[in-house]
Amino acid sequence: MQYIEGLKEYTDIKRSAVTFGKFDGLHKGHQKLVEQVNAFKERQDVRSVLCAFDMSRRQILMTAQERHERLSGKLDYLVNCPFSDEFRHLSAEDFIGKVIKGVFLADYVVVGTDFQFGYGKVGNAGFLKKYEKQYGYRTVVVEKERYQGREISSTYIKEVVQKGDMTLASVLLGYHYGVSGVVEHGRALGRNLGFPTFNVQWPQEKLAPRRGVYVSRSLVDGIWYGGISNVGVKPTVTEEGRLLIESFLFGYDGDAYGKTVRTELLEFRRPEQKFGSVEEMRACVNQDIAYGRGYFEG
């Protein structure tokens, strides 16, 4: 898969099947769009393209890098489209003429039922169908994926993540919610207490789950390790207030400092709390560790 930053950098002259959207989270609904684009690629010998509108928002479910990693090998092109003033002011018909046909040479346009485009959000699925013959493409509208009667959406998943329900979040996303980052040096307090941990700063733009302790798994040097993680500010031992994910891995005794690791949250264990003493904290963490080991053994 080729990653392209900006519409002007896309120069492939082969016809395409393209899907558009914000794709925050790449949840199961988004995955249906990707599957349909790839179906056209297989049957019609066109390029498969996902064009993601980069809104540069805060509290997103997925960073651009995470989206790139999750789509790797699944499409011909991932195009990140910054939502500039120029792009924002394109009329709906100009979007069809200049982007759908002018940039992507699209034979197929795959969208969800709520897709909107063009200045003032004039364009929608019906608008796309109206201009099919004039511009020479086919519109495919994919129905929303649902779970227990409710539409799967980024908004729904954000509600679930903020409650700490990682089990449901995994069902809606189709994968475990987590974060990637570089392990930083800490105070080595966990090591001194008998449970060495590593810290990764939680990205400011990425939605953090409910603060607390989770059963987790972490990818270090290509190997997954079960463990437990605390998402929070460690109020017992510091007043810095930085949001970190601190993880203890079962069976890992290496040095992860400076390495990029990925930690995924599997199940909420308990809320973050401020203990009266370090000894009280150690006793509770030992209970968390026992719970985590039982999770993976059971």
Order of alpha helices (4+ residues) and beta strands (2+ residues): beta-beta-alpha-beta-alpha-beta-alpha-beta-alpha-alpha-beta-beta-beta-alpha-alpha-beta-alpha-beta-beta-beta-beta-beta-alpha
